[in-house]
Amino acid sequence: MPGADKSTARIWLKAMPGLFVILWSSAFVSAKFGLPYAEPLTFLLLRFVFVVALMLPLALAMRAGWPRTVTQFAHAAGVGVLMHAACLGGTFCAIYLGMSAGVSALIVSIQPILTAFASALLFGERLRARQWVGLVLGFGGVLLVVLGRSALSGITPMTLALSVLALVSSTAGTLYQKRYCGAVDLRAGSVIQFSAAGVALLPLALVFETMQVRWTGEFMLTLAWLVLVVSIGAVSLLYLLIRKGTATTVASFFYFVPPVTALMAYAMFGETLSAMAIAGMALAAIGVALVVYRPIRE
């Protein structure tokens, strides 16, 4: 029934941001499970290989549309290097070297503010005064969450540089995807992007890591979750959101990631939540509500 189809599509569009935040936040918890068994770049390489191994036959079987020009391929590959190789590589390496996941998430959560400035210049996206207030409130809420659940430990020039690399790469990747890859088939795009990310990380892993892996049951379950749920599910949702909404609106959803990650850590590891952290979650929610001032286009 056409009416039922439209209603289902409307419900799905409204549920996408919340589902994306939950799935994306689970990646930080998964990293805590997996990094004791493999070095960060090796861990990510395995993740990328399995994603491509799953998505390539699926894309071929479903006759997904592939980019028709070298330029389109290059754009898709560029997004992969930014979003997966540089962003995830920086985050995983920083955590592996001692930075807490909360502090790393705080640094990356500056992305909405950078995206807002860049979107105004590149896409002409104008923000209302309340949206700027929302961006600031959202960042303040994230700061309260992090300060309320962990000490600012593990910050060194190296871990700070890696986290800033993740921040800049994530922002650039979001904007690049919005401008150049909106028409790329998600199935074919995933194959290209994760392949490019793997090619970019392989030389670094060969030089700086032993590439040894302890194949425990916990590691394999963690890897499966990151491949199926995060790399395929959450990333696909992110690209759909970028297509449907403004870059600034989509980036604002990342303010929810540290609070949701904190709740997951509380549930899975017993990490306590202080009154400050709870207040930060509420403040971040208010900030996002102020930014998301218009519905995602259907």
BELMODA-V801448 format. One record per backbone hydrogen bond with DSSP energy under -1.0 kcal/mol. NH is the residue of the N-H (numbers start at 1). CO is the residue of the C=O. E is the energy in kcal/mol with one decimal. If there is no record, write none. Layout:
BEGIN
nh = [NH,NH]
co = [CO,CO]
e = [E,E]
END
This chain:
BEGIN
nh = [5,6,7,8,9,10,11,12,13,14,15,16,19,20,21,22,23,24,25,26,27,28,29,30,31,32,33,34,35,37,43,44,45,46,47,48,49,50,51,52,53,54,55,56,58,59,60,61,62,64,73,74,75,76,77,78,79,80,81,82,83,84,85,86,87,89,90,91,92,93,94,95,96,97,98,99,104,105,106,107,108,109,110,111,113,114,115,116,117,118,119,120,121,122,123,125,132,133,134,135,136,137,138,139,140,141,142,143,144,145,146,147,148,149,150,153,160,161,162,163,164,165,166,167,168,169,170,171,172,173,174,175,176,177,178,179,180,181,184,189,190,191,192,193,194,195,196,197,198,199,200,201,202,205,206,207,208,209,214,216,220,221,222,223,224,225,226,227,228,229,230,231,232,233,234,235,236,237,238,239,240,241,242,243,244,245,250,251,252,253,254,255,256,260,261,262,263,264,265,266,267,268,269,271,278,279,280,281,282,283,284,285,286,287,288,289,290,291,292,293,297]
co = [1,2,3,4,5,6,7,8,9,10,11,12,15,16,17,18,19,20,21,22,24,25,25,26,27,28,29,30,31,34,39,40,41,42,43,44,45,46,47,48,49,50,51,52,54,55,56,57,58,59,69,70,71,72,73,74,75,76,77,78,79,80,80,81,82,85,86,87,88,89,90,91,92,93,95,94,100,101,102,103,104,105,107,108,110,110,111,112,113,114,115,116,117,118,119,119,128,129,130,131,132,133,134,135,136,137,138,139,140,141,142,143,144,146,146,151,156,157,158,159,160,161,162,163,164,165,166,167,168,169,170,171,172,173,174,175,176,177,181,185,186,187,188,189,190,191,192,193,194,195,196,197,198,201,202,203,204,205,37,214,216,217,218,219,220,221,222,223,224,225,225,226,227,228,229,230,232,233,234,235,236,237,238,239,240,241,246,247,248,250,251,252,253,256,257,258,259,260,261,262,263,264,265,265,274,275,276,277,278,279,280,281,282,283,284,285,286,287,288,291,244]
e = [-2.5,-2.2,-2.1,-2.6,-2.4,-2.2,-2.2,-2.5,-2.4,-1.8,-1.9,-1.6,-2.3,-2.8,-2.3,-2.0,-2.4,-3.1,-2.4,-1.5,-1.2,-1.1,-1.0,-2.5,-2.1,-1.3,-1.2,-2.4,-2.5,-2.0,-2.9,-2.3,-2.5,-2.3,-1.9,-2.7,-2.6,-2.2,-1.9,-2.4,-2.4,-1.6,-3.0,-2.6,-1.1,-3.0,-2.3,-2.7,-2.2,-2.9,-1.9,-2.6,-2.3,-2.2,-2.6,-2.4,-2.0,-1.8,-2.2,-2.1,-3.2,-2.0,-1.6,-3.1,-1.7,-1.2,-2.4,-2.2,-2.9,-2.2,-2.1,-2.2,-2.4,-1.9,-1.4,-2.3,-2.2,-2.5,-2.0,-2.1,-2.2,-1.7,-1.4,-1.9,-1.0,-1.6,-3.2,-2.2,-1.9,-2.6,-3.0,-1.7,-1.4,-3.0,-2.2,-1.5,-1.7,-2.1,-2.2,-2.3,-2.0,-2.8,-2.7,-2.0,-2.4,-2.5,-2.1,-2.3,-2.1,-2.1,-2.3,-2.6,-1.8,-1.2,-1.8,-2.4,-2.8,-2.0,-2.3,-2.1,-2.3,-2.2,-1.9,-2.2,-2.8,-2.5,-2.4,-2.3,-2.7,-2.7,-2.1,-2.1,-2.6,-2.5,-1.9,-2.1,-2.8,-1.3,-1.1,-3.3,-2.0,-1.5,-2.2,-2.9,-2.6,-1.7,-2.5,-2.3,-2.1,-2.3,-2.0,-1.9,-2.2,-2.6,-2.3,-1.7,-2.8,-1.8,-2.3,-2.2,-2.3,-2.1,-2.2,-2.8,-2.3,-2.2,-2.4,-2.2,-2.7,-1.9,-1.5,-3.3,-1.1,-1.1,-2.0,-1.9,-1.2,-2.0,-2.3,-2.2,-2.1,-2.5,-2.3,-1.8,-1.9,-2.4,-2.2,-2.4,-1.7,-1.3,-1.7,-1.7,-1.7,-2.4,-2.8,-2.4,-2.0,-2.3,-2.6,-2.0,-2.2,-2.7,-2.5,-1.4,-2.1,-2.4,-2.2,-2.0,-1.8,-2.3,-2.6,-2.1,-2.0,-2.3,-2.3,-2.1,-1.8,-1.6,-2.9,-2.4,-1.5]
END
